[in-house]
């Protein structure tokens, strides 16, 4: 009797235990809403349920993700205001936007340590193994893993670099000139402006810029990146790749040469008079109208601009990308171009707030998305609909999707299907190479780009002597293209804002933000020289060499790790 009673009690206990497990599992599957301070990439609020991919995530995991824009799209300001108040409301994930803000959040204990959930993040730890040490470096005290970033890796050129977009009919009218150095471009732009003073009754601009955007002064120095050096997203230092060291950017003859080129454009009337007030939208509008004969530092805008040219019945005005580097680099025989590909994206830094009631579910979501399968789903779409797989195992965009890509339906279609919308919000490797050698994003796949090239573009490539759109870099006789992983260097320049050296750098950057436009807009070369020399003296006085030394100290620490 007692034995039977013991077995009965054990049975009841087991039933209760299994029931509890079942209830826990059921509770875990209850639908939840994950709120993230971030947006859809265009400053708009966004729910994952608005997309096909989001619906799939909801069906599989019971999770809806709501992206909520920060302070007028400025995620950094929003992050810092929240940190100051220690009030994150009902948010679960926050985009800290900068390495500095990230470090502040980690120090304050505001983020969940992902190491505490390592057993549930096996896909994530495997998928991001090469980047995790860099993310750990943001925890200066203990090297914990608190955040993830969109972090690409790449072993070959994918897509066209950020050089100069040029209208195809202008290239043809000018006899398909050889474009390599800044001197080549000045001569070409003079001819182009003379031949094309107007577009549909509106005055043209020889070269359009988006320097009204906050990164304008920084981009004005990017020509050193095309001329045998590299530099991260700041205006203080550049990278001597061969010697694995930072050297001052300002005060270097290549920086001076870059600014001198733009000053020449200004003096010759070849620079868009709105260069310092136009942002991305204004630049795109000029491309769409065809009033910009060339467009500085772009490649992501061509599809829309070419569709607009078709819409106004002027397909001959499609754009292609052509290379540019400093004349001084050619003169000195510096015929290597290091194209950065592996930079982490501090503006895409995410962490789980320690106050979130949904930590376990977010961990599940991160691991779910950390796979090559999901990278393909998020960026290429569905096999048989957006792409097919050929006998070589390569994905090929379908004719119908290619048609949509080149139409006004494209953006709405991408939103509806959820393609790209989550790719930078979670640890999908946006610009990484898949196991078959293709990029994660079909938009930069060389085979797709040639498959999608217009008749105008193909005719122009032929006229320029290019086999394809990558030939100016991969097959150039002018310079050797070398992919360059910039991740370590990006981390090296992540200075702690509370330190004196970071404040020194802030003062230098603020000063240069005001001085660079004044240098470029000098009315004479004499005035240019005077303004440039004055600026060089001032940045040295402000402590430029100390900042560069701090970068190098950080770099050595990272290299040792």
C-alpha positions in Angstrom: 0.0 0.0 0.0 2.8 2.4 1.0 4.7 1.5 -2.1 1.7 2.1 -4.3 1.2 5.4 -2.5 4.9 6.4 -3.2 4.4 5.5 -6.9 1.2 7.5 -7.0 2.9 10.5 -5.4 5.8 10.2 -7.8 3.4 10.0 -10.7 1.6 13.2 -9.6 5.0 14.9 -9.1 6.1 14.0 -12.6 2.8 15.1 -14.0 3.1 18.4 -12.2 6.7 18.8 -13.4 5.9 18.1 -17.0 2.9 20.4 -16.7 5.1 23.1 -15.4 7.6 22.6 -18.2 4.7 22.7 -20.7 3.3 25.8 -19.2 6.8 27.5 -19.2 7.3 26.5 -22.9 3.8 27.8 -23.7 4.6 31.1 -21.9 7.9 31.3 -23.8 6.0 31.1 -27.0 3.5 33.8 -26.1 3.7 36.7 -28.6 5.9 39.5 -27.5 6.8 42.9 -28.9 10.5 43.8 -29.0 11.0 47.6 -29.2 14.3 48.9 -30.6 15.5 52.5 -30.8 16.4 52.5 -34.4 14.5 52.9 -37.7 14.0 51.4 -41.1 17.2 53.1 -42.4 15.2 56.1 -43.7 14.2 57.7 -40.4 10.8 55.9 -40.3 9.1 53.9 -37.7 8.7 50.3 -38.7 7.1 47.1 -37.5 8.5 43.7 -38.6 4.9 42.5 -39.1 4.6 44.9 -42.1 6.9 42.6 -44.0 6.9 39.0 -45.2 10.1 38.2 -43.3 8.7 39.7 -40.2 5.6 37.5 -40.5 7.9 34.5 -40.8 9.8 35.5 -37.6 6.5 35.9 -35.9 5.2 32.5 -36.9 8.5 30.8 -35.9 9.3 32.7 -32.7 6.2 34.7 -31.8 8.2 37.9 -31.9 7.3 41.3 -33.4 10.0 43.9 -33.7 9.1 47.5 -33.6 11.8 50.0 -34.8 11.2 53.5 -33.3 13.2 56.4 -34.6 15.3 58.3 -32.1 15.6 62.0 -31.7 14.9 63.2 -35.3 16.9 60.3 -36.5 19.9 61.1 -34.4 20.3 57.8 -32.5 23.4 59.1 -30.7 21.5 62.0 -29.1 18.7 59.7 -28.1 21.1 57.1 -26.6 22.9 59.7 -24.5 19.7 61.4 -23.3 18.4 58.0 -22.2 21.7 57.2 -20.4 21.7 60.5 -18.6 18.2 60.0 -17.3 18.7 56.2 -16.7 15.2 55.9 -18.3 14.7 53.6 -21.2 11.0 53.3 -20.9 9.7 50.1 -22.5 12.5 49.7 -25.0 14.3 46.4 -25.2 17.2 47.2 -27.6 19.0 50.4 -28.3 21.2 51.6 -31.1 24.0 53.5 -29.4 25.3 54.8 -32.8 28.9 55.4 -31.7 31.6 53.5 -30.0 31.9 56.2 -27.4 28.2 55.9 -26.4 28.6 52.1 -26.4 31.4 52.3 -23.9 29.3 54.6 -21.7 26.4 52.1 -21.7 28.7 49.2 -20.8 30.3 51.1 -18.0 26.9 52.0 -16.6 25.7 48.4 -16.6 22.9 49.3 -19.0 23.5 46.3 -21.4 23.1 42.6 -21.0 26.3 40.6 -21.1 25.8 38.1 -23.9 28.4 35.8 -22.4 25.8 34.9 -19.8 23.7 33.4 -22.6 26.5 31.8 -24.6 24.9 28.3 -24.4 21.8 29.7 -26.2 23.8 31.7 -28.7 25.9 29.0 -30.4 24.9 30.1 -33.9 25.7 33.7 -33.0 29.1 32.9 -31.5 30.1 30.8 -34.5 28.7 33.2 -37.1 30.4 36.3 -35.7 33.6 34.6 -34.3 36.0 36.8 -36.2 34.2 40.0 -35.0 33.5 39.2 -31.4 37.0 40.0 -30.1 36.6 43.5 -31.6 33.2 43.9 -30.0 34.7 42.8 -26.7 37.3 45.5 -26.9 34.5 48.0 -26.2 34.4 46.7 -22.6 37.6 48.3 -21.5 37.4 46.8 -18.0 36.6 43.1 -18.5 36.3 42.4 -22.2 32.7 41.2 -21.9 30.5 40.9 -25.0 27.7 43.4 -24.7 26.9 44.4 -28.3 26.8 43.4 -31.9 27.4 45.4 -35.0 27.0 45.0 -38.7 30.5 43.8 -39.5 31.4 42.7 -43.0 34.3 40.6 -44.2 35.4 40.5 -47.9 38.2 39.0 -49.9 37.4 40.5 -53.3 35.9 43.6 -54.7 32.1 43.5 -54.7 30.2 46.3 -56.3 31.8 49.5 -57.5 33.8 51.6 -55.0 32.6 55.0 -53.9 34.3 57.1 -56.6 32.5 59.3 -59.1 29.2 58.7 -60.9 29.2 60.1 -64.5 26.4 60.5 -67.0 27.1 58.1 -69.9 26.1 60.6 -72.6 28.6 63.0 -71.3 31.4 60.4 -71.4 30.4 59.6 -75.0 30.3 63.3 -76.1 33.8 63.9 -74.6 35.2 60.9 -76.5 35.3 58.4 -73.7 38.3 60.0 -71.9 40.7 58.1 -69.7 39.8 59.0 -66.1 42.3 58.2 -63.4 43.8 61.2 -61.7 42.5 64.4 -60.4 44.2 66.2 -63.3 42.2 64.0 -65.7 39.0 64.9 -63.9 39.6 68.6 -64.0 40.2 68.5 -67.8 37.1 66.3 -68.3 34.8 68.4 -66.1 35.8 71.6 -68.0 34.9 70.0 -71.3 31.7 68.4 -69.9 30.4 71.7 -68.5 31.0 73.4 -71.9 29.2 70.7 -73.8 26.3 70.4 -71.4 25.5 73.7 -69.8 21.8 72.9 -69.4 19.6 69.9 -68.8 15.9 70.2 -69.9 16.2 74.0 -69.5 17.9 73.8 -66.1 21.6 74.7 -65.5 23.8 71.7 -64.9 26.5 71.3 -62.3 29.8 69.7 -63.3 30.1 67.8 -60.0 27.5 67.4 -57.3 28.3 66.9 -53.6 26.4 66.1 -50.4 28.6 68.1 -48.0 25.6 69.6 -46.3 25.4 66.3 -44.5 27.3 66.1 -41.2 30.0 64.0 -42.7 30.8 66.5 -45.5 34.2 67.8 -44.2 35.3 64.2 -43.6 34.5 63.1 -47.1 36.5 66.0 -48.5 39.6 64.2 -47.4 38.7 60.8 -48.7 40.8 61.1 -51.8 43.8 59.9 -49.7 41.9 56.6 -49.4 42.0 56.3 -53.2 45.7 57.1 -53.4 47.6 54.4 -51.4 46.6 55.3 -47.9 43.5 54.7 -45.8 41.8 56.6 -43.0 38.8 55.8 -40.8 35.8 57.9 -40.4 37.6 60.9 -38.9 39.7 63.8 -40.1 42.6 63.5 -37.7 44.8 60.6 -38.9 45.3 58.2 -41.8 46.7 54.7 -42.0 50.0 53.8 -43.5 48.9 50.3 -44.4 52.3 49.0 -45.3 53.8 49.9 -41.9 50.6 49.2 -39.9 50.6 52.6 -38.2 48.7 55.8 -38.0 50.1 59.0 -39.3 48.7 62.6 -39.2 46.1 63.1 -42.0 46.0 66.9 -41.9 49.5 68.4 -42.6 50.2 65.5 -45.0 50.9 66.5 -48.7 48.2 64.0 -49.9 45.5 65.7 -47.8 46.7 69.1 -49.1 46.5 67.7 -52.7 42.9 66.5 -52.1 41.8 69.9 -50.8 43.6 71.6 -53.6 41.7 69.6 -56.2 38.3 70.7 -54.7 39.6 74.3 -54.5 40.4 74.1 -58.2 36.9 72.9 -58.9 35.6 75.8 -56.9 37.7 78.4 -58.7 36.9 77.0 -62.1 33.1 77.0 -61.4 33.0 73.2 -61.6 31.8 72.6 -58.1 28.1 72.6 -57.3 27.4 76.0 -55.6 25.2 74.1 -53.2 27.9 71.6 -52.3 28.0 72.7 -48.6 24.2 72.7 -48.1 23.0 69.7 -50.1 22.5 66.4 -48.3 21.9 63.0 -49.7 18.3 63.8 -50.8 19.3 67.0 -52.7 22.1 65.1 -54.4 19.8 62.3 -55.4 17.3 64.8 -56.8 19.9 66.3 -59.1 20.8 62.8 -60.3 17.2 62.0 -60.9 16.8 65.2 -62.9 20.0 64.6 -64.8 21.3 68.1 -63.9 24.4 66.6 -62.2 26.9 65.6 -64.9 29.0 63.9 -62.2 28.3 63.0 -58.6 30.9 62.8 -55.9 31.4 59.8 -53.7 28.4 57.6 -54.5 27.4 54.2 -55.9 24.1 53.5 -54.1 22.2 56.1 -56.0 22.5 54.8 -59.6 19.6 52.5 -59.7 17.1 55.2 -58.8 18.7 57.8 -61.0 18.8 55.5 -64.0 15.1 54.6 -63.5 14.3 58.3 -63.4 16.2 58.8 -66.7 14.1 56.1 -68.2 11.0 57.8 -66.8 11.8 61.1 -68.6 12.7 59.2 -71.8 16.4 59.9 -71.6 18.0 56.4 -71.1 21.3 57.8 -72.7 21.7 59.7 -69.4 22.3 56.6 -67.2 25.2 56.8 -64.9 28.3 54.6 -64.3 31.1 54.8 -61.7 34.6 55.9 -62.8 37.8 55.9 -60.7 39.6 58.9 -59.2 42.9 59.2 -57.3 45.3 62.0 -56.6 47.7 63.1 -59.3 50.5 63.2 -56.8 50.1 59.5 -56.1 50.7 58.7 -59.7 53.6 61.2 -60.0 55.2 59.5 -56.9 54.6 56.0 -58.3 52.3 55.1 -55.4 50.3 52.8 -57.5 48.5 50.8 -54.9 44.9 51.4 -53.9 43.7 49.9 -50.6 40.0 49.7 -50.7 38.5 49.4 -47.2 35.9 46.6 -46.9 35.9 45.3 -43.3 35.0 48.4 -41.3 32.7 47.8 -38.4 29.7 50.1 -38.4 29.5 51.9 -35.0 26.3 53.5 -36.2 24.8 50.1 -36.3 25.7 49.0 -32.8 23.0 47.3 -30.8 22.7 46.1 -27.3 20.0 44.5 -25.1 18.9 46.7 -22.3 19.3 45.1 -18.9 15.8 46.5 -18.0 14.2 44.5 -20.8 11.7 41.8 -19.6 12.3 40.0 -22.9 16.0 39.2 -22.7 15.5 35.4 -23.3 13.3 36.0 -26.3 15.8 38.5 -27.8 18.6 36.0 -27.3 16.5 33.4 -29.2 15.9 35.9 -32.0 19.6 36.8 -32.3 20.6 33.2 -32.6 17.8 32.5 -35.1 19.1 35.3 -37.4 22.7 34.3 -37.0 23.0 31.9 -40.0 23.9 32.0 -43.6 20.4 30.8 -44.4 18.9 33.8 -42.8 21.4 36.1 -44.5 20.3 34.8 -47.8 16.6 35.1 -46.8 17.0 38.7 -45.6 19.0 39.9 -48.6 18.4 37.7 -51.6 14.9 36.6 -50.9 13.1 33.4 -51.7 14.5 30.8 -54.1 12.3 30.5 -57.2 10.9 34.0 -56.7 13.7 36.5 -56.3 16.5 34.2 -57.3 17.4 30.8 -58.8 20.5 28.7 -58.3 22.5 27.7 -61.4 24.6 24.6 -62.0 27.6 26.3 -60.4 25.8 26.8 -57.2 25.5 30.6 -57.8 22.4 32.5 -57.1 20.9 34.4 -60.1 18.3 37.1 -59.8 15.1 36.2 -61.7 14.0 38.3 -64.6 10.9 39.4 -62.8 12.8 40.6 -59.8 15.4 42.3 -62.0 12.5 44.1 -63.6 11.1 45.2 -60.2 14.6 46.3 -59.2 14.7 48.7 -62.1 11.2 50.1 -61.6 9.4 52.4 -59.2 8.0 49.3 -57.5 11.3 48.4 -56.0 11.3 50.2 -52.6 7.7 49.2 -51.9 8.4 45.6 -52.9 11.5 45.4 -50.7 9.5 46.8 -47.7 6.7 44.4 -48.4 8.9 41.3 -48.6 11.2 42.5 -45.8 14.4 42.3 -47.9 17.2 44.3 -46.3 15.0 45.8 -43.7 16.4 43.7 -40.9 19.8 43.1 -42.3 21.6 45.9 -40.4 19.5 45.6 -37.3 20.7 42.2 -36.3 24.0 40.3 -36.9 23.5 39.4 -40.5 26.7 40.2 -42.4 25.4 42.7 -44.8 28.5 42.9 -47.0 30.1 39.6 -46.2 30.8 36.8 -48.7 28.7 33.7 -48.5 30.1 30.2 -48.6 29.7 30.2 -52.4 31.8 33.3 -52.8 28.8 35.7 -53.5 28.1 38.8 -51.4 25.3 38.6 -48.8 23.6 41.5 -50.6 22.6 40.8 -54.2 22.8 44.6 -55.0 26.6 44.4 -54.9 27.1 41.0 -56.6 29.2 41.6 -59.7 27.3 39.0 -61.7 24.0 40.7 -60.9 25.4 44.1 -61.6 26.4 43.0 -65.1 23.2 41.0 -65.6 21.3 44.2 -64.6 23.5 46.7 -66.6 21.5 48.7 -69.1 22.2 48.9 -72.8 23.6 52.4 -72.2 25.9 51.3 -69.4 27.2 48.3 -71.5 27.9 50.6 -74.4 29.7 53.0 -72.2 31.8 50.3 -70.6 32.9 49.2 -74.0 33.6 52.8 -75.1 35.8 53.3 -72.0 37.6 50.1 -72.7 36.2 48.3 -69.7 35.2 44.6 -69.8 32.8 45.2 -66.9 32.0 47.7 -64.2 34.8 46.4 -61.9 37.5 46.6 -64.6 38.7 50.2 -63.6 39.8 48.7 -60.3 40.4 45.0 -60.8 42.0 45.2 -64.2 43.6 48.7 -64.1 47.0 49.4 -65.5 47.0 52.6 -63.4 47.2 51.0 -60.0 46.9 47.7 -58.1 43.7 47.3 -56.2 44.2 45.6 -52.8 41.3 44.8 -50.4 42.0 46.2 -46.9 40.4 45.0 -43.7 39.8 48.2 -41.6 38.2 46.7 -38.6 41.2 46.9 -36.2 41.9 50.4 -37.1 38.3 51.5 -36.6 38.4 50.1 -33.1 41.8 51.8 -32.5 40.2 55.2 -33.0 37.4 54.6 -30.6 38.6 56.9 -27.9 36.9 57.1 -24.5 35.1 60.5 -24.6 35.8 61.1 -20.9 39.6 61.2 -21.5 41.6 64.3 -22.2 42.9 62.9 -25.5 39.3 62.3 -26.8 38.4 65.9 -25.9 41.5 67.1 -27.7 40.4 65.2 -30.8 36.9 66.6 -30.5 38.4 70.1 -30.5 40.5 69.3 -33.6 37.6 67.8 -35.5 35.3 70.7 -34.6 37.9 73.2 -35.8 38.5 71.3 -39.1 34.8 71.1 -39.7 34.8 74.9 -40.0 38.2 75.3 -41.7 37.9 72.7 -44.5 35.0 74.6 -46.2 37.0 77.9 -45.9 40.1 76.2 -47.5 38.2 74.7 -50.4 36.3 77.9 -51.1 39.4 80.1 -51.2 39.1 82.5 -54.2 42.7 82.3 -55.2 45.5 79.7 -54.9 47.5 82.2 -52.7 44.5 82.4 -50.4 44.2 78.6 -50.4 47.9 78.3 -49.4 47.6 80.8 -46.6 44.4 79.2 -45.2 45.9 75.7 -45.4 49.1 76.6 -43.7 47.3 78.4 -40.9 45.1 75.4 -40.3 48.1 73.1 -40.2 49.8 75.2 -37.6 46.6 75.3 -35.5 45.9 71.5 -35.5 49.4 70.9 -34.4 49.0 73.4 -31.6 45.7 71.7 -30.6 47.5 68.4 -30.2 47.1 66.4 -33.4 50.3 64.4 -32.8 49.1 63.4 -29.4 45.9 62.0 -30.9 47.8 60.0 -33.5 50.0 58.6 -30.7 46.9 57.5 -28.8 45.5 55.7 -31.9 48.8 53.9 -32.3 48.9 52.8 -28.6 45.3 51.4 -29.0 46.3 49.7 -32.2 49.2 47.9 -30.6 47.0 46.7 -27.8 44.5 45.3 -30.3 47.2 43.7 -32.4 48.5 42.0 -29.2 45.1 40.6 -28.5 
